[in-house]
Amino acid sequence: MDIKIKCPYCGSNKYMMRYSTTTAMYFPPIYQNGVNINPDRNITTNVCECQNCGDTFSYQECMGEIINE
C-alpha cells in the first residue's frame, strides 16, 4: 500500500485526524444498469496533526481521491 498522506513540514506519515468538513451539495443517486452514474462529488477537507513535529496540516478528497495536499 502506497502511503500518500505525509506532513508537509517534516515528511512523517504518522498523524492524527483532528476533524473533517464536507461541502453540502446533494447528489441524488441515479442508477443505470445497477451502477450509480451520479456519485457524491462533495469535497472533504481533513485537518490533521502530525505526531512527529506537532504541526497541523490539511488535505482534500473527492470521490475517494486526494485532490489537494
Biopython code that builds the backbone (N, CA, C, O; Angstrom):
import numpy as np
from Bio.PDB.StructureBuilder import StructureBuilder

atoms = [
    (1, "MET", "N", (0.839, -1.181, 0.000)),
    (1, "MET", "CA", (0.000, 0.000, 0.000)),
    (1, "MET", "C", (0.884, 1.245, 0.000)),
    (1, "MET", "O", (1.794, 1.367, 0.820)),
    (2, "ASP", "N", (0.618, 2.150, -0.906)),
    (2, "ASP", "CA", (1.381, 3.386, -1.018)),
    (2, "ASP", "C", (0.781, 4.431, -0.075)),
    (2, "ASP", "O", (-0.400, 4.760, -0.182)),
    (3, "ILE", "N", (1.587, 4.948, 0.840)),
    (3, "ILE", "CA", (1.110, 5.956, 1.781)),
    (3, "ILE", "C", (1.236, 7.319, 1.125)),
    (3, "ILE", "O", (2.334, 7.771, 0.802)),
    (4, "LYS", "N", (0.073, 7.979, 0.930)),
    (4, "LYS", "CA", (0.052, 9.245, 0.208)),
    (4, "LYS", "C", (0.110, 10.449, 1.131)),
    (4, "LYS", "O", (0.663, 11.483, 0.752)),
    (5, "ILE", "N", (-0.443, 10.344, 2.326)),
    (5, "ILE", "CA", (-0.542, 11.496, 3.206)),
    (5, "ILE", "C", (0.704, 11.571, 4.081)),
    (5, "ILE", "O", (1.020, 10.640, 4.822)),
    (6, "LYS", "N", (1.403, 12.697, 3.980)),
    (6, "LYS", "CA", (2.587, 12.945, 4.801)),
    (6, "LYS", "C", (2.564, 14.388, 5.253)),
    (6, "LYS", "O", (2.006, 15.249, 4.572)),
    (7, "CYS", "N", (3.165, 14.657, 6.393)),
    (7, "CYS", "CA", (3.267, 16.015, 6.907)),
    (7, "CYS", "C", (4.111, 16.847, 5.942)),
    (7, "CYS", "O", (5.228, 16.448, 5.613)),
    (8, "PRO", "N", (3.607, 17.986, 5.484)),
    (8, "PRO", "CA", (4.384, 18.812, 4.559)),
    (8, "PRO", "C", (5.563, 19.512, 5.233)),
    (8, "PRO", "O", (6.425, 20.065, 4.550)),
    (9, "TYR", "N", (5.609, 19.492, 6.567)),
    (9, "TYR", "CA", (6.672, 20.178, 7.297)),
    (9, "TYR", "C", (7.857, 19.268, 7.602)),
    (9, "TYR", "O", (9.008, 19.685, 7.476)),
    (10, "CYS", "N", (7.577, 18.004, 8.008)),
    (10, "CYS", "CA", (8.683, 17.110, 8.373)),
    (10, "CYS", "C", (8.715, 15.814, 7.568)),
    (10, "CYS", "O", (9.690, 15.066, 7.644)),
    (11, "GLY", "N", (7.649, 15.537, 6.790)),
    (11, "GLY", "CA", (7.624, 14.334, 5.946)),
    (11, "GLY", "C", (7.135, 13.068, 6.639)),
    (11, "GLY", "O", (7.090, 12.007, 6.017)),
    (12, "SER", "N", (6.772, 13.160, 7.899)),
    (12, "SER", "CA", (6.299, 11.983, 8.626)),
    (12, "SER", "C", (4.926, 11.563, 8.120)),
    (12, "SER", "O", (4.124, 12.400, 7.706)),
    (13, "ASN", "N", (4.660, 10.248, 8.157)),
    (13, "ASN", "CA", (3.339, 9.758, 7.769)),
    (13, "ASN", "C", (2.519, 9.327, 8.986)),
    (13, "ASN", "O", (1.515, 8.628, 8.845)),
    (14, "LYS", "N", (2.944, 9.742, 10.174)),
    (14, "LYS", "CA", (2.195, 9.454, 11.408)),
    (14, "LYS", "C", (1.454, 10.725, 11.808)),
    (14, "LYS", "O", (2.063, 11.720, 12.202)),
    (15, "TYR", "N", (0.131, 10.670, 11.700)),
    (15, "TYR", "CA", (-0.677, 11.845, 12.007)),
    (15, "TYR", "C", (-1.987, 11.429, 12.649)),
    (15, "TYR", "O", (-2.425, 10.284, 12.533)),
    (16, "MET", "N", (-2.603, 12.392, 13.332)),
    (16, "MET", "CA", (-3.902, 12.171, 13.947)),
    (16, "MET", "C", (-4.919, 13.046, 13.211)),
    (16, "MET", "O", (-4.686, 14.234, 12.986)),
    (17, "MET", "N", (-6.031, 12.449, 12.846)),
    (17, "MET", "CA", (-7.108, 13.193, 12.201)),
    (17, "MET", "C", (-7.809, 14.010, 13.274)),
    (17, "MET", "O", (-8.365, 13.447, 14.217)),
    (18, "ARG", "N", (-7.788, 15.329, 13.142)),
    (18, "ARG", "CA", (-8.428, 16.205, 14.127)),
    (18, "ARG", "C", (-9.919, 16.364, 13.817)),
    (18, "ARG", "O", (-10.762, 16.110, 14.677)),
    (19, "TYR", "N", (-10.242, 16.781, 12.598)),
    (19, "TYR", "CA", (-11.638, 16.903, 12.190)),
    (19, "TYR", "C", (-11.721, 16.996, 10.678)),
    (19, "TYR", "O", (-10.717, 17.207, 9.998)),
    (20, "SER", "N", (-12.924, 16.837, 10.163)),
    (20, "SER", "CA", (-13.175, 16.931, 8.725)),
    (20, "SER", "C", (-14.391, 17.812, 8.488)),
    (20, "SER", "O", (-15.317, 17.846, 9.299)),
    (21, "THR", "N", (-14.378, 18.519, 7.372)),
    (21, "THR", "CA", (-15.555, 19.273, 6.940)),
    (21, "THR", "C", (-15.861, 18.850, 5.507)),
    (21, "THR", "O", (-14.961, 18.527, 4.733)),
    (22, "THR", "N", (-17.149, 18.860, 5.173)),
    (22, "THR", "CA", (-17.570, 18.429, 3.844)),
    (22, "THR", "C", (-18.547, 19.440, 3.261)),
    (22, "THR", "O", (-19.410, 19.967, 3.964)),
    (23, "THR", "N", (-18.400, 19.703, 1.969)),
    (23, "THR", "CA", (-19.364, 20.571, 1.309)),
    (23, "THR", "C", (-20.730, 19.911, 1.371)),
    (23, "THR", "O", (-20.824, 18.703, 1.585)),
    (24, "ALA", "N", (-21.780, 20.679, 1.188)),
    (24, "ALA", "CA", (-23.132, 20.170, 1.423)),
    (24, "ALA", "C", (-24.002, 20.200, 0.164)),
    (24, "ALA", "O", (-25.126, 20.702, 0.194)),
    (25, "MET", "N", (-23.495, 19.678, -0.909)),
    (25, "MET", "CA", (-24.295, 19.558, -2.132)),
    (25, "MET", "C", (-24.969, 18.191, -2.135)),
    (25, "MET", "O", (-24.383, 17.194, -1.712)),
    (26, "TYR", "N", (-26.199, 18.158, -2.616)),
    (26, "TYR", "CA", (-26.916, 16.890, -2.699)),
    (26, "TYR", "C", (-26.746, 16.306, -4.094)),
    (26, "TYR", "O", (-27.023, 16.965, -5.096)),
    (27, "PHE", "N", (-26.297, 15.088, -4.142)),
    (27, "PHE", "CA", (-26.148, 14.361, -5.402)),
    (27, "PHE", "C", (-27.035, 13.127, -5.325)),
    (27, "PHE", "O", (-26.600, 12.085, -4.834)),
    (28, "PRO", "N", (-28.282, 13.228, -5.807)),
    (28, "PRO", "CA", (-29.173, 12.075, -5.719)),
    (28, "PRO", "C", (-28.632, 10.916, -6.545)),
    (28, "PRO", "O", (-28.208, 11.112, -7.684)),
    (29, "PRO", "N", (-28.642, 9.723, -5.988)),
    (29, "PRO", "CA", (-28.160, 8.571, -6.750)),
    (29, "PRO", "C", (-29.036, 8.326, -7.976)),
    (29, "PRO", "O", (-30.257, 8.222, -7.863)),
    (30, "ILE", "N", (-28.420, 8.237, -9.116)),
    (30, "ILE", "CA", (-29.109, 7.891, -10.367)),
    (30, "ILE", "C", (-28.444, 6.616, -10.887)),
    (30, "ILE", "O", (-27.242, 6.595, -11.152)),
    (31, "TYR", "N", (-29.227, 5.574, -11.027)),
    (31, "TYR", "CA", (-28.676, 4.273, -11.407)),
    (31, "TYR", "C", (-28.990, 3.940, -12.847)),
    (31, "TYR", "O", (-30.089, 4.178, -13.347)),
    (32, "GLN", "N", (-27.987, 3.381, -13.495)),
    (32, "GLN", "CA", (-28.153, 2.848, -14.843)),
    (32, "GLN", "C", (-27.481, 1.480, -14.852)),
    (32, "GLN", "O", (-26.284, 1.364, -14.589)),
    (33, "ASN", "N", (-28.250, 0.461, -15.153)),
    (33, "ASN", "CA", (-27.751, -0.920, -15.147)),
    (33, "ASN", "C", (-27.111, -1.284, -13.809)),
    (33, "ASN", "O", (-26.116, -2.007, -13.767)),
    (34, "GLY", "N", (-27.691, -0.777, -12.710)),
    (34, "GLY", "CA", (-27.200, -1.105, -11.374)),
    (34, "GLY", "C", (-25.985, -0.311, -10.920)),
    (34, "GLY", "O", (-25.452, -0.567, -9.840)),
    (35, "VAL", "N", (-25.538, 0.647, -11.723)),
    (35, "VAL", "CA", (-24.361, 1.448, -11.386)),
    (35, "VAL", "C", (-24.801, 2.890, -11.145)),
    (35, "VAL", "O", (-25.534, 3.465, -11.950)),
    (36, "ASN", "N", (-24.348, 3.474, -10.027)),
    (36, "ASN", "CA", (-24.659, 4.859, -9.726)),
    (36, "ASN", "C", (-23.867, 5.760, -10.685)),
    (36, "ASN", "O", (-22.639, 5.814, -10.625)),
    (37, "ILE", "N", (-24.582, 6.461, -11.564)),
    (37, "ILE", "CA", (-23.904, 7.321, -12.535)),
    (37, "ILE", "C", (-23.863, 8.779, -12.067)),
    (37, "ILE", "O", (-23.421, 9.654, -12.811)),
    (38, "ASN", "N", (-24.321, 9.040, -10.844)),
    (38, "ASN", "CA", (-24.272, 10.385, -10.267)),
    (38, "ASN", "C", (-23.697, 10.291, -8.847)),
    (38, "ASN", "O", (-24.410, 10.543, -7.876)),
    (39, "PRO", "N", (-22.401, 9.928, -8.720)),
    (39, "PRO", "CA", (-21.832, 9.717, -7.389)),
    (39, "PRO", "C", (-21.676, 11.027, -6.613)),
    (39, "PRO", "O", (-21.717, 12.116, -7.185)),
    (40, "ASP", "N", (-21.500, 10.893, -5.321)),
    (40, "ASP", "CA", (-21.298, 12.039, -4.426)),
    (40, "ASP", "C", (-19.991, 12.745, -4.796)),
    (40, "ASP", "O", (-18.920, 12.141, -4.736)),
    (41, "ARG", "N", (-20.080, 14.017, -5.175)),
    (41, "ARG", "CA", (-18.900, 14.787, -5.567)),
    (41, "ARG", "C", (-18.544, 15.859, -4.539)),
    (41, "ARG", "O", (-17.834, 16.815, -4.853)),
    (42, "ASN", "N", (-19.034, 15.698, -3.320)),
    (42, "ASN", "CA", (-18.681, 16.643, -2.268)),
    (42, "ASN", "C", (-17.184, 16.558, -1.973)),
    (42, "ASN", "O", (-16.561, 15.506, -2.122)),
    (43, "ILE", "N", (-16.628, 17.687, -1.551)),
    (43, "ILE", "CA", (-15.206, 17.754, -1.215)),
    (43, "ILE", "C", (-15.082, 17.733, 0.303)),
    (43, "ILE", "O", (-15.722, 18.518, 1.002)),
    (44, "THR", "N", (-14.245, 16.819, 0.802)),
    (44, "THR", "CA", (-13.989, 16.714, 2.231)),
    (44, "THR", "C", (-12.592, 17.245, 2.515)),
    (44, "THR", "O", (-11.616, 16.826, 1.892)),
    (45, "THR", "N", (-12.508, 18.170, 3.460)),
    (45, "THR", "CA", (-11.224, 18.692, 3.917)),
    (45, "THR", "C", (-10.919, 18.050, 5.259)),
    (45, "THR", "O", (-11.688, 18.181, 6.211)),
    (46, "ASN", "N", (-9.787, 17.352, 5.326)),
    (46, "ASN", "CA", (-9.360, 16.664, 6.544)),
    (46, "ASN", "C", (-8.231, 17.464, 7.191)),
    (46, "ASN", "O", (-7.217, 17.744, 6.550)),
    (47, "VAL", "N", (-8.404, 17.826, 8.444)),
    (47, "VAL", "CA", (-7.386, 18.572, 9.185)),
    (47, "VAL", "C", (-6.688, 17.587, 10.121)),
    (47, "VAL", "O", (-7.331, 16.888, 10.904)),
    (48, "CYS", "N", (-5.366, 17.548, 10.024)),
    (48, "CYS", "CA", (-4.571, 16.559, 10.741)),
    (48, "CYS", "C", (-3.502, 17.233, 11.601)),
    (48, "CYS", "O", (-3.110, 18.373, 11.356)),
    (49, "GLU", "N", (-3.046, 16.500, 12.609)),
    (49, "GLU", "CA", (-1.941, 16.951, 13.453)),
    (49, "GLU", "C", (-0.826, 15.925, 13.343)),
    (49, "GLU", "O", (-1.022, 14.747, 13.640)),
    (50, "CYS", "N", (0.336, 16.377, 12.917)),
    (50, "CYS", "CA", (1.489, 15.489, 12.795)),
    (50, "CYS", "C", (1.911, 15.010, 14.175)),
    (50, "CYS", "O", (2.063, 15.813, 15.095)),
    (51, "GLN", "N", (2.098, 13.708, 14.320)),
    (51, "GLN", "CA", (2.507, 13.144, 15.601)),
    (51, "GLN", "C", (4.014, 13.184, 15.788)),
    (51, "GLN", "O", (4.518, 12.794, 16.842)),
    (52, "ASN", "N", (4.742, 13.652, 14.775)),
    (52, "ASN", "CA", (6.193, 13.771, 14.871)),
    (52, "ASN", "C", (6.602, 15.190, 15.258)),
    (52, "ASN", "O", (7.352, 15.375, 16.216)),
    (53, "CYS", "N", (6.114, 16.198, 14.521)),
    (53, "CYS", "CA", (6.539, 17.583, 14.772)),
    (53, "CYS", "C", (5.454, 18.436, 15.422)),
    (53, "CYS", "O", (5.748, 19.530, 15.905)),
    (54, "GLY", "N", (4.196, 17.959, 15.446)),
    (54, "GLY", "CA", (3.118, 18.680, 16.098)),
    (54, "GLY", "C", (2.422, 19.721, 15.255)),
    (54, "GLY", "O", (1.454, 20.332, 15.709)),
    (55, "ASP", "N", (2.889, 19.943, 14.032)),
    (55, "ASP", "CA", (2.239, 20.926, 13.158)),
    (55, "ASP", "C", (0.904, 20.400, 12.646)),
    (55, "ASP", "O", (0.676, 19.192, 12.582)),
    (56, "THR", "N", (0.036, 21.324, 12.286)),
    (56, "THR", "CA", (-1.270, 20.996, 11.735)),
    (56, "THR", "C", (-1.233, 21.194, 10.223)),
    (56, "THR", "O", (-0.673, 22.175, 9.734)),
    (57, "PHE", "N", (-1.831, 20.262, 9.489)),
    (57, "PHE", "CA", (-1.913, 20.367, 8.036)),
    (57, "PHE", "C", (-3.243, 19.798, 7.578)),
    (57, "PHE", "O", (-3.951, 19.153, 8.351)),
    (58, "SER", "N", (-3.578, 20.037, 6.323)),
    (58, "SER", "CA", (-4.848, 19.528, 5.804)),
    (58, "SER", "C", (-4.664, 19.012, 4.383)),
    (58, "SER", "O", (-3.702, 19.347, 3.692)),
    (59, "TYR", "N", (-5.615, 18.192, 3.977)),
    (59, "TYR", "CA", (-5.682, 17.732, 2.592)),
    (59, "TYR", "C", (-7.145, 17.548, 2.230)),
    (59, "TYR", "O", (-8.000, 17.444, 3.109)),
    (60, "GLN", "N", (-7.430, 17.508, 0.937)),
    (60, "GLN", "CA", (-8.810, 17.385, 0.470)),
    (60, "GLN", "C", (-8.984, 16.127, -0.353)),
    (60, "GLN", "O", (-8.064, 15.679, -1.037)),
    (61, "GLU", "N", (-10.183, 15.565, -0.276)),
    (61, "GLU", "CA", (-10.534, 14.388, -1.070)),
    (61, "GLU", "C", (-11.889, 14.602, -1.734)),
    (61, "GLU", "O", (-12.753, 15.312, -1.221)),
    (62, "CYS", "N", (-12.043, 13.969, -2.882)),
    (62, "CYS", "CA", (-13.317, 13.974, -3.587)),
    (62, "CYS", "C", (-13.452, 12.625, -4.286)),
    (62, "CYS", "O", (-12.560, 12.207, -5.025)),
    (63, "MET", "N", (-14.555, 11.960, -4.049)),
    (63, "MET", "CA", (-14.834, 10.645, -4.652)),
    (63, "MET", "C", (-13.707, 9.644, -4.377)),
    (63, "MET", "O", (-13.348, 8.851, -5.247)),
    (64, "GLY", "N", (-13.153, 9.687, -3.161)),
    (64, "GLY", "CA", (-12.119, 8.745, -2.769)),
    (64, "GLY", "C", (-10.731, 9.057, -3.245)),
    (64, "GLY", "O", (-9.802, 8.301, -2.960)),
    (65, "GLU", "N", (-10.554, 10.143, -3.961)),
    (65, "GLU", "CA", (-9.235, 10.530, -4.471)),
    (65, "GLU", "C", (-8.741, 11.774, -3.758)),
    (65, "GLU", "O", (-9.529, 12.674, -3.464)),
    (66, "ILE", "N", (-7.453, 11.838, -3.479)),
    (66, "ILE", "CA", (-6.859, 13.034, -2.884)),
    (66, "ILE", "C", (-6.712, 14.067, -3.997)),
    (66, "ILE", "O", (-6.098, 13.794, -5.029)),
    (67, "ILE", "N", (-7.287, 15.272, -3.780)),
    (67, "ILE", "CA", (-7.250, 16.281, -4.824)),
    (67, "ILE", "C", (-6.371, 17.465, -4.467)),
    (67, "ILE", "O", (-6.055, 18.286, -5.327)),
    (68, "ASN", "N", (-5.970, 17.562, -3.195)),
    (68, "ASN", "CA", (-5.139, 18.693, -2.776)),
    (68, "ASN", "C", (-4.443, 18.317, -1.483)),
    (68, "ASN", "O", (-5.093, 17.937, -0.509)),
    (69, "GLU", "N", (-3.116, 18.422, -1.471)),
    (69, "GLU", "CA", (-2.362, 18.143, -0.246)),
    (69, "GLU", "C", (-1.782, 19.415, 0.277)),
    (69, "GLU", "O", (-1.106, 19.408, 1.306)),
]
sb = StructureBuilder()
sb.init_structure("model")
sb.init_model(0)
sb.init_chain("A")
sb.init_seg("    ")
for serial, (resi, resn, name, xyz) in enumerate(atoms, 1):
    if name == "N":
        sb.init_residue(resn, " ", resi, " ")
    sb.init_atom(name, np.array(xyz, "f"), 0.0, 1.0, " ", f" {name:<3s}", serial, name[0])
structure = sb.get_structure()
